[in-house]
């Protein structure tokens, strides 16, 4: 029968296994403190390798040292980077989590939509306000589509925005429906055709001038 099966002593921390527990027991028997500290540091590095997926949070190294002290029965005297934890941590219950007590009016939209509306209310420029209403409407429609694909009405979404903003944020429902402003699948570039005609003419004129200048430059190079 091998030594593993002969050792029936209970494991303190099962995630590290019996061999690590044996190494901890051995480190405790080293009389020289400096040598004992070096062995403890090497053992901590080994314990880190056993659980590589938990290295992402900054307190991980301290946790492993705490685990070493726990496995040693709080009887390991070394010059470690962290003090030995109190024995009371073994019986300490996890802190009770507080439930979210925010009073969200429309729970399917969430608290962030209400915060976005508060930000939009702080905007003074009328165009910026309208752009904010459109962005919020798109987001709200996305949430609506997630749980109710059969009956999503732009007019209802606009009414919800008006309710959450106490009537201070609004936009013409005819414009919303005509241009599909709340449709999350319609990209902003598709609204370019709805620009004022003078602005579109200026953009086209600028493009024509650029093409004309390019042709003149190429003609001069050939000559």
Phi, psi and omega in degrees: 000134185281169184295330181297315182287333179288331182273103182257011181294141183292146178278139179285309177234105187295334185294342180264344177085170185287327182295320177295321178299321177295321178295321177298316179298323179292316181302325180296334184274350181289124187282320182286123185294320181296315178294321180297322179293318179298317179295322179295319178297318177296321180294323177298318177300320178295319180295327177294323181291335181290326180238071185290339184282354183252020184273001190282334183266148190295336183273009187298316181299317179296324179298318181294320176296320176299319179298321178298315179297321179296315180294334178273006179067026181060034181235031182247114180258105180220165176267069181277168181287347182229146179290156177295131181290164177287147179296341183293345181294339181291328181256008183284131178276147178297148181294134181292131180280137178278136177283149178292120182254013179296136179270091181269125185289312177245098187295332181287345174269328180088172183288329184296326178296319177296322178293322178296322178294321177297322177294319180294325179295336180279350180283137181262327182288131184295320180293321179294322178297317180295319178297324178293319178299318180297315180297317179294319178298320177299314181296316180296323178292326176300315178296320179298317182294336182292332183235353182209078184284341187275338187215076178245113186248125178301326182294323177294317179299317179296321177297321178296320177297316179295323179292316182291332180262006181057037176084001183275342178243123179201170178202152182297126182294330177297319179294320180299313183288321183294319184258004181053046187293332181267359183285115183292345181271347180273120182280159184297330183293339180286345178273359183297330181290348180264010177291155172304144186300321181298321180293320178295321179296320180296319179295317179294321180296321178296321179293320179296319179297319179296319179295320180295317179297323179294318179294320178296321180295317180294324180294318180295324180294321180292324180287000000 
